[in-house]
Amino acid sequence: METPKQNGIKNNDQCIVIGGTHKGKSGIIQDLKTSKTGHITITVLQENGVRFKTLGKNVEVKATE
C-alpha cells in the first residue's frame, strides 16, 4: 500500500490548526502516523504543555523564518 502525501508535515514542525475541533490552536507536531484507512494523524504539543490529537489535513505548517 502506498503512503499518502504528507503535505510537508514532519515531526517537530511548528503548525497552526486551520480546521476541526481545535481550530485556531498552534504548537509543535509530534507522533506523526498514518492510520489503517490512510489518514494522517498527529499529536500537537501546545506551548502550555497540553497535547491534543488531530488529522493532518486540519493543520498548516508555519513558515520558518
MOHUPE-V532410 format. One line per field, one symbol per residue. ss: DSSP state (~ for helix, > for strand, _ for the rest). burial: I if it has 24 or more other C-alpha atoms within 12 Angstrom, else O. A space follows every 10 residues. Layout:
ss = ???
burial = ???
//
This chain:
ss = __________ ___>>>>___ _____>>>>> >>>>_____> >>>>>_____ >>>>>~~~>> >____
burial = OOOOOIOOII OOIIIIIOOO OOOOIIIIII IIIOOOOOOI IIIIIIOOOO OIIIIIIIII IOOOO
//
